[in-house]
């Protein structure tokens, strides 16, 4: 048990109280229990030695009767009794405790939520990394396959054009001696024959028939090899988002249906917009969007064997075949136009007839393929 000497102002233990304060000089000292002193120490005003009865909300201090009397009138209005001040302080403390508990609860919930979010972020990062690696792998495979296909196409064009040029070169090389003989014969005849002999023999028609025209000696193929590798590689890098079924089929058409049930026979080739002057009188043919180029790639990349995927695969093969044939006709027409305008060479009727015949055949093929695509579109829309 601990004690406190109010006279000395020092705490005392039990042995000190028995030994030190036993003398007569400490008989008048006020010794109380330490616990009782701590409870009663604030009950009296140290200035007036009077018990506290009021509390000033302005100065935040307790007042005795003398302190209350010494205060001015305005300050007395802010004084309340001890019990009321205690109740108000307890209420504020309870509110602070409740706010602290709510803050503690919300903090714990936030900690749990943050831990869950951290775990979710880790899982999301792992899934995103796996998706990136998977997509990058598929893109590498597609680019590698497309590279092999393009190299094969370039090699095929190289061999085909080189073979054609060599055949033309051999033909023209064999034609040079014959031309030389005819030229020497003509020169000799012109130098030795008079007008009567020249007109009588009629050698002009024979000499002109022996020599080939300029159009026969000029190559019919262009030496440039075009594989459209930039567009092909760009298609491999397009985002793999398959379009809706109807939108995809509408963008896969070759042309537009004209009034009266007729079908436009023009194949929509990328990079070749339709003639605005020719199309102004009729309905506008919509140019295929980029969805046409990614739909087949996406379905083939997914690796699922479905009727629609098979239809897209067949459509892609037919489209490439028709595009190649049209590009060949376009090159021939450009070559003939260059010969006519630049070299002033006459165009053979056989070559023009052959180009026209091929164009008519292409019209029939495009019309038939268009009808088949429209029929398949209606079938897939019903499904």
Secondary structure as GFF3:
##gff-version 3
##sequence-region A 1 383
A	DSSP	beta_strand	2	5	.	.	.	ID=ss1
A	DSSP	beta_strand	10	13	.	.	.	ID=ss2
A	DSSP	alpha_helix	14	19	.	.	.	ID=ss3
A	DSSP	three_ten_helix	20	22	.	.	.	ID=ss4
A	DSSP	three_ten_helix	24	26	.	.	.	ID=ss5
A	DSSP	beta_strand	31	33	.	.	.	ID=ss6
A	DSSP	alpha_helix	34	40	.	.	.	ID=ss7
A	DSSP	beta_strand	54	56	.	.	.	ID=ss8
A	DSSP	beta_strand	61	63	.	.	.	ID=ss9
A	DSSP	alpha_helix	65	70	.	.	.	ID=ss10
A	DSSP	alpha_helix	73	76	.	.	.	ID=ss11
A	DSSP	beta_strand	79	81	.	.	.	ID=ss12
A	DSSP	alpha_helix	82	192	.	.	.	ID=ss13
A	DSSP	alpha_helix	195	201	.	.	.	ID=ss14
A	DSSP	alpha_helix	203	210	.	.	.	ID=ss15
A	DSSP	alpha_helix	214	217	.	.	.	ID=ss16
A	DSSP	alpha_helix	229	236	.	.	.	ID=ss17
A	DSSP	alpha_helix	245	251	.	.	.	ID=ss18
A	DSSP	alpha_helix	276	279	.	.	.	ID=ss19
A	DSSP	alpha_helix	291	302	.	.	.	ID=ss20
A	DSSP	alpha_helix	307	341	.	.	.	ID=ss21
A	DSSP	alpha_helix	349	382	.	.	.	ID=ss22
###
